[in-house]
Amino acid sequence: MSLADLQPGALAVIEALHLAETDAHRLMILGFIPDTTVGCAGRSPLGDPVIYRIDGSEVALRRETARHIAIRIESPPAG
């Protein structure tokens, strides 16, 4: 499953970043590190980008980038 599949309100754990080294490094600086918990805070009105909560910050990522981040669900969305 990829980060792009995470629904608002759900939590997941990052398993791997399948991106070019420079892109992966940039995301790791922002907190997207394997074994880190990430939550989906919401989507823009047109669905892209998506806001993710990670390590006390909110970061917007395009779905195309999020598709390359492997996750495992930790907590489904409430409701």
N, CA, C and O atoms as a Tripos MOL2 file, in Angstrom:
@<TRIPOS>MOLECULE
protein
  316   315    79     0     0
PROTEIN
NO_CHARGES

@<TRIPOS>ATOM
      1 N           0.8590   -1.1670    0.0000 N.3       1 MET1
      2 CA          0.0000    0.0000    0.0000 C.3       1 MET1
      3 C           0.9070    1.2310    0.0000 C.2       1 MET1
      4 O           2.0020    1.2080    0.5610 O.2       1 MET1
      5 N           0.4410    2.2940   -0.6300 N.am      2 SER2
      6 CA          1.2520    3.5060   -0.6850 C.3       2 SER2
      7 C           0.6030    4.6240    0.1230 C.2       2 SER2
      8 O          -0.5760    4.5610    0.4690 O.2       2 SER2
      9 N           1.3930    5.6340    0.4110 N.am      3 LEU3
     10 CA          0.9090    6.7850    1.1620 C.3       3 LEU3
     11 C          -0.2400    7.4730    0.4360 C.2       3 LEU3
     12 O          -1.1040    8.0690    1.0800 O.2       3 LEU3
     13 N          -0.2650    7.4010   -0.8780 N.am      4 ALA4
     14 CA         -1.3430    8.0120   -1.6600 C.3       4 ALA4
     15 C          -2.6990    7.3710   -1.3510 C.2       4 ALA4
     16 O          -3.7370    7.9920   -1.5790 O.2       4 ALA4
     17 N          -2.7050    6.1390   -0.8370 N.am      5 ASP5
     18 CA         -3.9430    5.4240   -0.5190 C.3       5 ASP5
     19 C          -4.4800    5.7400    0.8730 C.2       5 ASP5
     20 O          -5.6040    5.3580    1.1990 O.2       5 ASP5
     21 N          -3.7020    6.4260    1.6910 N.am      6 LEU6
     22 CA         -4.0990    6.7190    3.0710 C.3       6 LEU6
     23 C          -5.2750    7.6920    3.0910 C.2       6 LEU6
     24 O          -5.2370    8.7400    2.4450 O.2       6 LEU6
     25 N          -6.3050    7.3390    3.8300 N.am      7 GLN7
     26 CA         -7.5200    8.1510    3.9200 C.3       7 GLN7
     27 C          -7.4030    9.1770    5.0430 C.2       7 GLN7
     28 O          -6.7040    8.9300    6.0260 O.2       7 GLN7
     29 N          -8.0750   10.3280    4.9160 N.am      8 PRO8
     30 CA         -8.0520   11.3270    5.9890 C.3       8 PRO8
     31 C          -8.4710   10.7220    7.3270 C.2       8 PRO8
     32 O          -9.4600    9.9940    7.4170 O.2       8 PRO8
     33 N          -7.7020   11.0380    8.3550 N.am      9 GLY9
     34 CA         -7.9690   10.5310    9.6920 C.3       9 GLY9
     35 C          -7.2560    9.2330   10.0150 C.2       9 GLY9
     36 O          -7.2230    8.8220   11.1750 O.2       9 GLY9
     37 N          -6.6890    8.5830    9.0210 N.am     10 ALA10
     38 CA         -5.9960    7.3080    9.2380 C.3      10 ALA10
     39 C          -4.5330    7.5510    9.5970 C.2      10 ALA10
     40 O          -3.9600    8.5910    9.2720 O.2      10 ALA10
     41 N          -3.9420    6.5650   10.2740 N.am     11 LEU11
     42 CA         -2.5210    6.5910   10.6080 C.3      11 LEU11
     43 C          -1.8410    5.3900    9.9790 C.2      11 LEU11
     44 O          -2.4350    4.3200    9.8510 O.2      11 LEU11
     45 N          -0.5850    5.5800    9.5870 N.am     12 ALA12
     46 CA          0.1980    4.4970    9.0020 C.3      12 ALA12
     47 C           1.6450    4.6470    9.4360 C.2      12 ALA12
     48 O           2.0480    5.6820    9.9670 O.2      12 ALA12
     49 N           2.4190    3.5940    9.1990 N.am     13 VAL13
     50 CA          3.8500    3.6100    9.4640 C.3      13 VAL13
     51 C           4.5580    3.5060    8.1170 C.2      13 VAL13
     52 O           4.2240    2.6530    7.2940 O.2      13 VAL13
     53 N           5.5260    4.3710    7.9040 N.am     14 ILE14
     54 CA          6.2870    4.3530    6.6570 C.3      14 ILE14
     55 C           7.1900    3.1280    6.6520 C.2      14 ILE14
     56 O           7.9100    2.8700    7.6170 O.2      14 ILE14
     57 N           7.1440    2.3710    5.5480 N.am     15 GLU15
     58 CA          8.0020    1.1930    5.4080 C.3      15 GLU15
     59 C           9.2230    1.4750    4.5360 C.2      15 GLU15
     60 O          10.3250    1.0400    4.8690 O.2      15 GLU15
     61 N           9.0480    2.1960    3.4250 N.am     16 ALA16
     62 CA         10.1670    2.4570    2.5180 C.3      16 ALA16
     63 C           9.8320    3.6040    1.5840 C.2      16 ALA16
     64 O           8.6630    3.8830    1.3180 O.2      16 ALA16
     65 N          10.8700    4.2650    1.0880 N.am     17 LEU17
     66 CA         10.7330    5.3090    0.0770 C.3      17 LEU17
     67 C          11.3380    4.7830   -1.2190 C.2      17 LEU17
     68 O          12.5340    4.5010   -1.2810 O.2      17 LEU17
     69 N          10.5210    4.6540   -2.2390 N.am     18 HIS18
     70 CA         10.9690    4.1400   -3.5350 C.3      18 HIS18
     71 C          11.0780    5.3070   -4.5110 C.2      18 HIS18
     72 O          10.3100    5.4200   -5.4660 O.2      18 HIS18
     73 N          12.0470    6.1630   -4.2440 N.am     19 LEU19
     74 CA         12.2510    7.3870   -5.0180 C.3      19 LEU19
     75 C          13.7290    7.5290   -5.3560 C.2      19 LEU19
     76 O          14.5810    6.8450   -4.7890 O.2      19 LEU19
     77 N          14.0140    8.4270   -6.2870 N.am     20 ALA20
     78 CA         15.4080    8.7630   -6.5710 C.3      20 ALA20
     79 C          16.0660    9.2550   -5.2790 C.2      20 ALA20
     80 O          15.3990    9.8140   -4.4090 O.2      20 ALA20
     81 N          17.3480    9.0460   -5.1660 N.am     21 GLU21
     82 CA         18.0620    9.3700   -3.9310 C.3      21 GLU21
     83 C          17.8700   10.8260   -3.4990 C.2      21 GLU21
     84 O          17.6760   11.0910   -2.3120 O.2      21 GLU21
     85 N          17.9190   11.7550   -4.4250 N.am     22 THR22
     86 CA         17.7590   13.1650   -4.0520 C.3      22 THR22
     87 C          16.3520   13.4530   -3.5370 C.2      22 THR22
     88 O          16.1880   14.2120   -2.5820 O.2      22 THR22
     89 N          15.3350   12.8550   -4.1590 N.am     23 ASP23
     90 CA         13.9590   13.0480   -3.7080 C.3      23 ASP23
     91 C          13.7400   12.3920   -2.3470 C.2      23 ASP23
     92 O          13.1120   12.9770   -1.4650 O.2      23 ASP23
     93 N          14.2600   11.1730   -2.1790 N.am     24 ALA24
     94 CA         14.1180   10.4750   -0.8990 C.3      24 ALA24
     95 C          14.8110   11.2670    0.2140 C.2      24 ALA24
     96 O          14.2770   11.3820    1.3170 O.2      24 ALA24
     97 N          15.9800   11.8050   -0.0680 N.am     25 HIS25
     98 CA         16.7220   12.5790    0.9320 C.3      25 HIS25
     99 C          15.9300   13.8140    1.3550 C.2      25 HIS25
    100 O          15.8510   14.1270    2.5430 O.2      25 HIS25
    101 N          15.3460   14.5130    0.3880 N.am     26 ARG26
    102 CA         14.5450   15.7060    0.6870 C.3      26 ARG26
    103 C          13.3730   15.3490    1.6020 C.2      26 ARG26
    104 O          13.0920   16.0670    2.5610 O.2      26 ARG26
    105 N          12.6860   14.2360    1.3040 N.am     27 LEU27
    106 CA         11.5480   13.8240    2.1300 C.3      27 LEU27
    107 C          11.9930   13.3660    3.5160 C.2      27 LEU27
    108 O          11.2960   13.5970    4.5040 O.2      27 LEU27
    109 N          13.1490   12.7200    3.5870 N.am     28 MET28
    110 CA         13.6430   12.2820    4.8930 C.3      28 MET28
    111 C          13.9820   13.4830    5.7800 C.2      28 MET28
    112 O          13.8010   13.4210    6.9960 O.2      28 MET28
    113 N          14.4630   14.5560    5.1930 N.am     29 ILE29
    114 CA         14.7120   15.7820    5.9580 C.3      29 ILE29
    115 C          13.3970   16.3180    6.5410 C.2      29 ILE29
    116 O          13.3820   16.8840    7.6340 O.2      29 ILE29
    117 N          12.2960   16.1340    5.8020 N.am     30 LEU30
    118 CA         10.9850   16.5900    6.2700 C.3      30 LEU30
    119 C          10.3420   15.6280    7.2720 C.2      30 LEU30
    120 O           9.2760   15.9210    7.8140 O.2      30 LEU30
    121 N          10.9870   14.4770    7.5230 N.am     31 GLY31
    122 CA         10.4790   13.5340    8.5170 C.3      31 GLY31
    123 C           9.9600   12.2250    7.9630 C.2      31 GLY31
    124 O           9.5660   11.3540    8.7390 O.2      31 GLY31
    125 N           9.9420   12.0510    6.6500 N.am     32 PHE32
    126 CA          9.4400   10.8180    6.0400 C.3      32 PHE32
    127 C          10.5250    9.7460    6.0840 C.2      32 PHE32
    128 O          11.1960    9.4700    5.0890 O.2      32 PHE32
    129 N          10.6750    9.1550    7.2570 N.am     33 ILE33
    130 CA         11.7160    8.1640    7.5280 C.3      33 ILE33
    131 C          11.0470    6.8390    7.8400 C.2      33 ILE33
    132 O          10.0380    6.8170    8.5450 O.2      33 ILE33
    133 N          11.5870    5.7200    7.3300 N.am     34 PRO34
    134 CA         10.9960    4.4130    7.6640 C.3      34 PRO34
    135 C          10.8130    4.2350    9.1690 C.2      34 PRO34
    136 O          11.6380    4.6700    9.9720 O.2      34 PRO34
    137 N           9.7130    3.5860    9.5230 N.am     35 ASP35
    138 CA          9.2930    3.3100   10.9070 C.3      35 ASP35
    139 C           8.7250    4.5360   11.6190 C.2      35 ASP35
    140 O           8.5380    4.5070   12.8350 O.2      35 ASP35
    141 N           8.4470    5.6150   10.8780 N.am     36 THR36
    142 CA          7.8280    6.8180   11.4360 C.3      36 THR36
    143 C           6.3300    6.7820   11.1550 C.2      36 THR36
    144 O           5.9060    6.3770   10.0730 O.2      36 THR36
    145 N           5.5320    7.2060   12.1330 N.am     37 THR37
    146 CA          4.0810    7.2600   11.9620 C.3      37 THR37
    147 C           3.7000    8.5170   11.2020 C.2      37 THR37
    148 O           4.2280    9.5980   11.4600 O.2      37 THR37
    149 N           2.7710    8.3630   10.2540 N.am     38 VAL38
    150 CA          2.2810    9.4710    9.4390 C.3      38 VAL38
    151 C           0.7530    9.4100    9.4120 C.2      38 VAL38
    152 O           0.1670    8.3280    9.3850 O.2      38 VAL38
    153 N           0.1280   10.5640    9.4190 N.am     39 GLY39
    154 CA         -1.3250   10.6230    9.3420 C.3      39 GLY39
    155 C          -1.7590   11.4710    8.1670 C.2      39 GLY39
    156 O          -1.0420   12.3790    7.7460 O.2      39 GLY39
    157 N          -2.9260   11.1750    7.6400 N.am     40 CYS40
    158 CA         -3.4960   11.9770    6.5610 C.3      40 CYS40
    159 C          -4.4010   13.0170    7.1990 C.2      40 CYS40
    160 O          -5.4120   12.6800    7.8140 O.2      40 CYS40
    161 N          -4.0270   14.3020    7.0470 N.am     41 ALA41
    162 CA         -4.7780   15.3860    7.6630 C.3      41 ALA41
    163 C          -5.8840   15.9020    6.7570 C.2      41 ALA41
    164 O          -6.8190   16.5440    7.2350 O.2      41 ALA41
    165 N          -5.7990   15.6380    5.4760 N.am     42 GLY42
    166 CA         -6.8350   16.0930    4.5580 C.3      42 GLY42
    167 C          -6.3070   16.2640    3.1500 C.2      42 GLY42
    168 O          -5.1120   16.1370    2.8840 O.2      42 GLY42
    169 N          -7.2420   16.5570    2.2550 N.am     43 ARG43
    170 CA         -6.9140   16.7270    0.8460 C.3      43 ARG43
    171 C          -7.3490   18.1150    0.4010 C.2      43 ARG43
    172 O          -8.2700   18.7010    0.9700 O.2      43 ARG43
    173 N          -6.6870   18.6290   -0.6080 N.am     44 SER44
    174 CA         -7.1080   19.9020   -1.1770 C.3      44 SER44
    175 C          -8.4490   19.6840   -1.8710 C.2      44 SER44
    176 O          -8.8280   18.5380   -2.1090 O.2      44 SER44
    177 N          -9.1730   20.7410   -2.1990 N.am     45 PRO45
    178 CA        -10.4910   20.5880   -2.8210 C.3      45 PRO45
    179 C         -10.4970   19.7340   -4.0980 C.2      45 PRO45
    180 O         -11.4800   19.0470   -4.3750 O.2      45 PRO45
    181 N          -9.4270   19.7710   -4.8610 N.am     46 LEU46
    182 CA         -9.3570   18.9510   -6.0810 C.3      46 LEU46
    183 C          -8.6660   17.6140   -5.8370 C.2      46 LEU46
    184 O          -8.4720   16.8450   -6.7780 O.2      46 LEU46
    185 N          -8.2860   17.3190   -4.5740 N.am     47 GLY47
    186 CA         -7.7080   16.0260   -4.2280 C.3      47 GLY47
    187 C          -6.1990   15.9450   -4.3110 C.2      47 GLY47
    188 O          -5.6230   14.9220   -3.9400 O.2      47 GLY47
    189 N          -5.5460   16.9800   -4.7810 N.am     48 ASP48
    190 CA         -4.0920   16.9520   -4.9260 C.3      48 ASP48
    191 C          -3.5710   18.3650   -4.7630 C.2      48 ASP48
    192 O          -4.0060   19.2350   -5.5180 O.2      48 ASP48
    193 N          -2.6890   18.6580   -3.8520 N.am     49 PRO49
    194 CA         -1.9350   17.7410   -3.0030 C.3      49 PRO49
    195 C          -2.7290   17.2850   -1.7780 C.2      49 PRO49
    196 O          -3.8590   17.7100   -1.5380 O.2      49 PRO49
    197 N          -2.0860   16.4050   -1.0200 N.am     50 VAL50
    198 CA         -2.6480   15.8600    0.2120 C.3      50 VAL50
    199 C          -1.7890   16.3520    1.3710 C.2      50 VAL50
    200 O          -0.5680   16.4470    1.2550 O.2      50 VAL50
    201 N          -2.4400   16.6630    2.4860 N.am     51 ILE51
    202 CA         -1.7260   17.1290    3.6830 C.3      51 ILE51
    203 C          -1.4880   15.9370    4.6010 C.2      51 ILE51
    204 O          -2.4160   15.2100    4.9530 O.2      51 ILE51
    205 N          -0.2240   15.7510    4.9820 N.am     52 TYR52
    206 CA          0.1490   14.6660    5.8940 C.3      52 TYR52
    207 C           0.7240   15.2680    7.1630 C.2      52 TYR52
    208 O           1.4360   16.2710    7.1160 O.2      52 TYR52
    209 N           0.4110   14.6480    8.3090 N.am     53 ARG53
    210 CA          0.9900   15.0390    9.5980 C.3      53 ARG53
    211 C           2.1050   14.0510    9.9100 C.2      53 ARG53
    212 O           1.9030   12.8370    9.9390 O.2      53 ARG53
    213 N           3.2760   14.6070   10.1420 N.am     54 ILE54
    214 CA          4.4160   13.7510   10.4520 C.3      54 ILE54
    215 C           5.3690   14.4980   11.3740 C.2      54 ILE54
    216 O           5.7360   15.6420   11.1060 O.2      54 ILE54
    217 N           5.7560   13.8610   12.4340 N.am     55 ASP55
    218 CA          6.7520   14.4010   13.3640 C.3      55 ASP55
    219 C           6.4070   15.8200   13.8150 C.2      55 ASP55
    220 O           7.2910   16.6720   13.8950 O.2      55 ASP55
    221 N           5.1280   16.0820   14.1100 N.am     56 GLY56
    222 CA          4.7000   17.3730   14.6170 C.3      56 GLY56
    223 C           4.5060   18.4600   13.5710 C.2      56 GLY56
    224 O           4.2430   19.6110   13.9200 O.2      56 GLY56
    225 N           4.6290   18.1160   12.3050 N.am     57 SER57
    226 CA          4.4640   19.0860   11.2190 C.3      57 SER57
    227 C           3.4110   18.6180   10.2360 C.2      57 SER57
    228 O           3.0550   17.4400   10.2040 O.2      57 SER57
    229 N           2.9170   19.5460    9.4360 N.am     58 GLU58
    230 CA          2.0290   19.2020    8.3340 C.3      58 GLU58
    231 C           2.7630   19.4940    7.0300 C.2      58 GLU58
    232 O           3.3140   20.5780    6.8400 O.2      58 GLU58
    233 N           2.7600   18.5080    6.1380 N.am     59 VAL59
    234 CA          3.4850   18.6010    4.8700 C.3      59 VAL59
    235 C           2.5310   18.2400    3.7440 C.2      59 VAL59
    236 O           1.8190   17.2400    3.8250 O.2      59 VAL59
    237 N           2.5170   19.0520    2.6950 N.am     60 ALA60
    238 CA          1.6960   18.7660    1.5140 C.3      60 ALA60
    239 C           2.5560   18.0280    0.4850 C.2      60 ALA60
    240 O           3.6510   18.4680    0.1360 O.2      60 ALA60
    241 N           2.0330   16.8970    0.0090 N.am     61 LEU61
    242 CA          2.7140   16.1300   -1.0350 C.3      61 LEU61
    243 C           1.7530   15.8610   -2.1820 C.2      61 LEU61
    244 O           0.5650   15.6270   -1.9620 O.2      61 LEU61
    245 N           2.2540   15.8950   -3.3720 N.am     62 ARG62
    246 CA          1.4540   15.4940   -4.5270 C.3      62 ARG62
    247 C           1.2600   13.9870   -4.4810 C.2      62 ARG62
    248 O           2.1280   13.2560   -4.0050 O.2      62 ARG62
    249 N           0.1240   13.5300   -4.9730 N.am     63 ARG63
    250 CA         -0.1800   12.0970   -4.9800 C.3      63 ARG63
    251 C           0.8760   11.3120   -5.7550 C.2      63 ARG63
    252 O           1.1960   10.1790   -5.3950 O.2      63 ARG63
    253 N           1.4150   11.9050   -6.8080 N.am     64 GLU64
    254 CA          2.4420   11.2170   -7.5980 C.3      64 GLU64
    255 C           3.6650   10.8860   -6.7540 C.2      64 GLU64
    256 O           4.2590    9.8200   -6.9180 O.2      64 GLU64
    257 N           4.0410   11.7720   -5.8680 N.am     65 THR65
    258 CA          5.1620   11.5110   -4.9570 C.3      65 THR65
    259 C           4.7570   10.5100   -3.8880 C.2      65 THR65
    260 O           5.5100    9.5840   -3.5850 O.2      65 THR65
    261 N           3.5710   10.6880   -3.3140 N.am     66 ALA66
    262 CA          3.0920    9.8070   -2.2410 C.3      66 ALA66
    263 C           2.9560    8.3580   -2.7060 C.2      66 ALA66
    264 O           3.0620    7.4390   -1.8940 O.2      66 ALA66
    265 N           2.7240    8.1420   -4.0000 N.am     67 ARG67
    266 CA          2.6100    6.7780   -4.5340 C.3      67 ARG67
    267 C           3.8920    5.9780   -4.3780 C.2      67 ARG67
    268 O           3.8690    4.7490   -4.4380 O.2      67 ARG67
    269 N           5.0060    6.6650   -4.1770 N.am     68 HIS68
    270 CA          6.3030    5.9890   -4.0870 C.3      68 HIS68
    271 C           6.7650    5.7850   -2.6470 C.2      68 HIS68
    272 O           7.9210    5.4390   -2.4020 O.2      68 HIS68
    273 N           5.8570    6.0000   -1.6950 N.am     69 ILE69
    274 CA          6.1690    5.7940   -0.2810 C.3      69 ILE69
    275 C           5.3110    4.6340    0.2200 C.2      69 ILE69
    276 O           4.0880    4.7410    0.3060 O.2      69 ILE69
    277 N           5.9690    3.5330    0.5460 N.am     70 ALA70
    278 CA          5.2710    2.3220    1.0180 C.3      70 ALA70
    279 C           4.9220    2.4770    2.4940 C.2      70 ALA70
    280 O           5.7340    2.9450    3.2910 O.2      70 ALA70
    281 N           3.6940    2.0740    2.8450 N.am     71 ILE71
    282 CA          3.2190    2.1790    4.2350 C.3      71 ILE71
    283 C           2.5160    0.8980    4.6630 C.2      71 ILE71
    284 O           2.1830    0.0410    3.8440 O.2      71 ILE71
    285 N           2.2990    0.7920    5.9720 N.am     72 ARG72
    286 CA          1.3790   -0.2140    6.5200 C.3      72 ARG72
    287 C           0.4270    0.5380    7.4410 C.2      72 ARG72
    288 O           0.8500    1.4000    8.2120 O.2      72 ARG72
    289 N          -0.8450    0.2140    7.3600 N.am     73 ILE73
    290 CA         -1.8660    0.8990    8.1580 C.3      73 ILE73
    291 C          -1.6900    0.5710    9.6300 C.2      73 ILE73
    292 O          -1.5200   -0.5880   10.0110 O.2      73 ILE73
    293 N          -1.7350    1.6030   10.4440 N.am     74 GLU74
    294 CA         -1.6490    1.4430   11.8890 C.3      74 GLU74
    295 C          -3.0280    1.6260   12.5300 C.2      74 GLU74
    296 O          -3.3890    0.9130   13.4650 O.2      74 GLU74
    297 N          -3.7840    2.5870   12.0150 N.am     75 SER75
    298 CA         -5.1100    2.8970   12.5440 C.3      75 SER75
    299 C          -5.9830    3.4100   11.4030 C.2      75 SER75
    300 O          -5.6340    4.4000   10.7600 O.2      75 SER75
    301 N          -7.1180    2.7500   11.1400 N.am     76 PRO76
    302 CA         -8.0110    3.2390   10.0760 C.3      76 PRO76
    303 C          -8.6840    4.5480   10.4820 C.2      76 PRO76
    304 O          -8.6740    4.9130   11.6580 O.2      76 PRO76
    305 N          -9.2650    5.2520    9.5170 N.am     77 PRO77
    306 CA         -9.9590    6.4970    9.8610 C.3      77 PRO77
    307 C         -11.1140    6.2470   10.8260 C.2      77 PRO77
    308 O         -11.7810    5.2160   10.7450 O.2      77 PRO77
    309 N         -11.3480    7.1760   11.7240 N.am     78 ALA78
    310 CA        -12.4510    7.0620   12.6720 C.3      78 ALA78
    311 C         -13.7710    7.2670   11.9500 C.2      78 ALA78
    312 O         -13.8610    8.0410   10.9970 O.2      78 ALA78
    313 N         -14.7830    6.5690   12.4140 N.am     79 GLY79
    314 CA        -16.1050    6.8020   11.8440 C.3      79 GLY79
    315 C         -16.5690    5.6790   11.0760 C.2      79 GLY79
    316 O         -17.6700    5.7180   10.5280 O.2      79 GLY79
@<TRIPOS>BOND
     1     1     2 1
     2     2     3 1
     3     3     4 2
     4     3     5 am
     5     5     6 1
     6     6     7 1
     7     7     8 2
     8     7     9 am
     9     9    10 1
    10    10    11 1
    11    11    12 2
    12    11    13 am
    13    13    14 1
    14    14    15 1
    15    15    16 2
    16    15    17 am
    17    17    18 1
    18    18    19 1
    19    19    20 2
    20    19    21 am
    21    21    22 1
    22    22    23 1
    23    23    24 2
    24    23    25 am
    25    25    26 1
    26    26    27 1
    27    27    28 2
    28    27    29 am
    29    29    30 1
    30    30    31 1
    31    31    32 2
    32    31    33 am
    33    33    34 1
    34    34    35 1
    35    35    36 2
    36    35    37 am
    37    37    38 1
    38    38    39 1
    39    39    40 2
    40    39    41 am
    41    41    42 1
    42    42    43 1
    43    43    44 2
    44    43    45 am
    45    45    46 1
    46    46    47 1
    47    47    48 2
    48    47    49 am
    49    49    50 1
    50    50    51 1
    51    51    52 2
    52    51    53 am
    53    53    54 1
    54    54    55 1
    55    55    56 2
    56    55    57 am
    57    57    58 1
    58    58    59 1
    59    59    60 2
    60    59    61 am
    61    61    62 1
    62    62    63 1
    63    63    64 2
    64    63    65 am
    65    65    66 1
    66    66    67 1
    67    67    68 2
    68    67    69 am
    69    69    70 1
    70    70    71 1
    71    71    72 2
    72    71    73 am
    73    73    74 1
    74    74    75 1
    75    75    76 2
    76    75    77 am
    77    77    78 1
    78    78    79 1
    79    79    80 2
    80    79    81 am
    81    81    82 1
    82    82    83 1
    83    83    84 2
    84    83    85 am
    85    85    86 1
    86    86    87 1
    87    87    88 2
    88    87    89 am
    89    89    90 1
    90    90    91 1
    91    91    92 2
    92    91    93 am
    93    93    94 1
    94    94    95 1
    95    95    96 2
    96    95    97 am
    97    97    98 1
    98    98    99 1
    99    99   100 2
   100    99   101 am
   101   101   102 1
   102   102   103 1
   103   103   104 2
   104   103   105 am
   105   105   106 1
   106   106   107 1
   107   107   108 2
   108   107   109 am
   109   109   110 1
   110   110   111 1
   111   111   112 2
   112   111   113 am
   113   113   114 1
   114   114   115 1
   115   115   116 2
   116   115   117 am
   117   117   118 1
   118   118   119 1
   119   119   120 2
   120   119   121 am
   121   121   122 1
   122   122   123 1
   123   123   124 2
   124   123   125 am
   125   125   126 1
   126   126   127 1
   127   127   128 2
   128   127   129 am
   129   129   130 1
   130   130   131 1
   131   131   132 2
   132   131   133 am
   133   133   134 1
   134   134   135 1
   135   135   136 2
   136   135   137 am
   137   137   138 1
   138   138   139 1
   139   139   140 2
   140   139   141 am
   141   141   142 1
   142   142   143 1
   143   143   144 2
   144   143   145 am
   145   145   146 1
   146   146   147 1
   147   147   148 2
   148   147   149 am
   149   149   150 1
   150   150   151 1
   151   151   152 2
   152   151   153 am
   153   153   154 1
   154   154   155 1
   155   155   156 2
   156   155   157 am
   157   157   158 1
   158   158   159 1
   159   159   160 2
   160   159   161 am
   161   161   162 1
   162   162   163 1
   163   163   164 2
   164   163   165 am
   165   165   166 1
   166   166   167 1
   167   167   168 2
   168   167   169 am
   169   169   170 1
   170   170   171 1
   171   171   172 2
   172   171   173 am
   173   173   174 1
   174   174   175 1
   175   175   176 2
   176   175   177 am
   177   177   178 1
   178   178   179 1
   179   179   180 2
   180   179   181 am
   181   181   182 1
   182   182   183 1
   183   183   184 2
   184   183   185 am
   185   185   186 1
   186   186   187 1
   187   187   188 2
   188   187   189 am
   189   189   190 1
   190   190   191 1
   191   191   192 2
   192   191   193 am
   193   193   194 1
   194   194   195 1
   195   195   196 2
   196   195   197 am
   197   197   198 1
   198   198   199 1
   199   199   200 2
   200   199   201 am
   201   201   202 1
   202   202   203 1
   203   203   204 2
   204   203   205 am
   205   205   206 1
   206   206   207 1
   207   207   208 2
   208   207   209 am
   209   209   210 1
   210   210   211 1
   211   211   212 2
   212   211   213 am
   213   213   214 1
   214   214   215 1
   215   215   216 2
   216   215   217 am
   217   217   218 1
   218   218   219 1
   219   219   220 2
   220   219   221 am
   221   221   222 1
   222   222   223 1
   223   223   224 2
   224   223   225 am
   225   225   226 1
   226   226   227 1
   227   227   228 2
   228   227   229 am
   229   229   230 1
   230   230   231 1
   231   231   232 2
   232   231   233 am
   233   233   234 1
   234   234   235 1
   235   235   236 2
   236   235   237 am
   237   237   238 1
   238   238   239 1
   239   239   240 2
   240   239   241 am
   241   241   242 1
   242   242   243 1
   243   243   244 2
   244   243   245 am
   245   245   246 1
   246   246   247 1
   247   247   248 2
   248   247   249 am
   249   249   250 1
   250   250   251 1
   251   251   252 2
   252   251   253 am
   253   253   254 1
   254   254   255 1
   255   255   256 2
   256   255   257 am
   257   257   258 1
   258   258   259 1
   259   259   260 2
   260   259   261 am
   261   261   262 1
   262   262   263 1
   263   263   264 2
   264   263   265 am
   265   265   266 1
   266   266   267 1
   267   267   268 2
   268   267   269 am
   269   269   270 1
   270   270   271 1
   271   271   272 2
   272   271   273 am
   273   273   274 1
   274   274   275 1
   275   275   276 2
   276   275   277 am
   277   277   278 1
   278   278   279 1
   279   279   280 2
   280   279   281 am
   281   281   282 1
   282   282   283 1
   283   283   284 2
   284   283   285 am
   285   285   286 1
   286   286   287 1
   287   287   288 2
   288   287   289 am
   289   289   290 1
   290   290   291 1
   291   291   292 2
   292   291   293 am
   293   293   294 1
   294   294   295 1
   295   295   296 2
   296   295   297 am
   297   297   298 1
   298   298   299 1
   299   299   300 2
   300   299   301 am
   301   301   302 1
   302   302   303 1
   303   303   304 2
   304   303   305 am
   305   305   306 1
   306   306   307 1
   307   307   308 2
   308   307   309 am
   309   309   310 1
   310   310   311 1
   311   311   312 2
   312   311   313 am
   313   313   314 1
   314   314   315 1
   315   315   316 2
@<TRIPOS>SUBSTRUCTURE
     1 MET1         2 RESIDUE 1 A MET
     2 SER2         6 RESIDUE 1 A SER
     3 LEU3        10 RESIDUE 1 A LEU
     4 ALA4        14 RESIDUE 1 A ALA
     5 ASP5        18 RESIDUE 1 A ASP
     6 LEU6        22 RESIDUE 1 A LEU
     7 GLN7        26 RESIDUE 1 A GLN
     8 PRO8        30 RESIDUE 1 A PRO
     9 GLY9        34 RESIDUE 1 A GLY
    10 ALA10       38 RESIDUE 1 A ALA
    11 LEU11       42 RESIDUE 1 A LEU
    12 ALA12       46 RESIDUE 1 A ALA
    13 VAL13       50 RESIDUE 1 A VAL
    14 ILE14       54 RESIDUE 1 A ILE
    15 GLU15       58 RESIDUE 1 A GLU
    16 ALA16       62 RESIDUE 1 A ALA
    17 LEU17       66 RESIDUE 1 A LEU
    18 HIS18       70 RESIDUE 1 A HIS
    19 LEU19       74 RESIDUE 1 A LEU
    20 ALA20       78 RESIDUE 1 A ALA
    21 GLU21       82 RESIDUE 1 A GLU
    22 THR22       86 RESIDUE 1 A THR
    23 ASP23       90 RESIDUE 1 A ASP
    24 ALA24       94 RESIDUE 1 A ALA
    25 HIS25       98 RESIDUE 1 A HIS
    26 ARG26      102 RESIDUE 1 A ARG
    27 LEU27      106 RESIDUE 1 A LEU
    28 MET28      110 RESIDUE 1 A MET
    29 ILE29      114 RESIDUE 1 A ILE
    30 LEU30      118 RESIDUE 1 A LEU
    31 GLY31      122 RESIDUE 1 A GLY
    32 PHE32      126 RESIDUE 1 A PHE
    33 ILE33      130 RESIDUE 1 A ILE
    34 PRO34      134 RESIDUE 1 A PRO
    35 ASP35      138 RESIDUE 1 A ASP
    36 THR36      142 RESIDUE 1 A THR
    37 THR37      146 RESIDUE 1 A THR
    38 VAL38      150 RESIDUE 1 A VAL
    39 GLY39      154 RESIDUE 1 A GLY
    40 CYS40      158 RESIDUE 1 A CYS
    41 ALA41      162 RESIDUE 1 A ALA
    42 GLY42      166 RESIDUE 1 A GLY
    43 ARG43      170 RESIDUE 1 A ARG
    44 SER44      174 RESIDUE 1 A SER
    45 PRO45      178 RESIDUE 1 A PRO
    46 LEU46      182 RESIDUE 1 A LEU
    47 GLY47      186 RESIDUE 1 A GLY
    48 ASP48      190 RESIDUE 1 A ASP
    49 PRO49      194 RESIDUE 1 A PRO
    50 VAL50      198 RESIDUE 1 A VAL
    51 ILE51      202 RESIDUE 1 A ILE
    52 TYR52      206 RESIDUE 1 A TYR
    53 ARG53      210 RESIDUE 1 A ARG
    54 ILE54      214 RESIDUE 1 A ILE
    55 ASP55      218 RESIDUE 1 A ASP
    56 GLY56      222 RESIDUE 1 A GLY
    57 SER57      226 RESIDUE 1 A SER
    58 GLU58      230 RESIDUE 1 A GLU
    59 VAL59      234 RESIDUE 1 A VAL
    60 ALA60      238 RESIDUE 1 A ALA
    61 LEU61      242 RESIDUE 1 A LEU
    62 ARG62      246 RESIDUE 1 A ARG
    63 ARG63      250 RESIDUE 1 A ARG
    64 GLU64      254 RESIDUE 1 A GLU
    65 THR65      258 RESIDUE 1 A THR
    66 ALA66      262 RESIDUE 1 A ALA
    67 ARG67      266 RESIDUE 1 A ARG
    68 HIS68      270 RESIDUE 1 A HIS
    69 ILE69      274 RESIDUE 1 A ILE
    70 ALA70      278 RESIDUE 1 A ALA
    71 ILE71      282 RESIDUE 1 A ILE
    72 ARG72      286 RESIDUE 1 A ARG
    73 ILE73      290 RESIDUE 1 A ILE
    74 GLU74      294 RESIDUE 1 A GLU
    75 SER75      298 RESIDUE 1 A SER
    76 PRO76      302 RESIDUE 1 A PRO
    77 PRO77      306 RESIDUE 1 A PRO
    78 ALA78      310 RESIDUE 1 A ALA
    79 GLY79      314 RESIDUE 1 A GLY
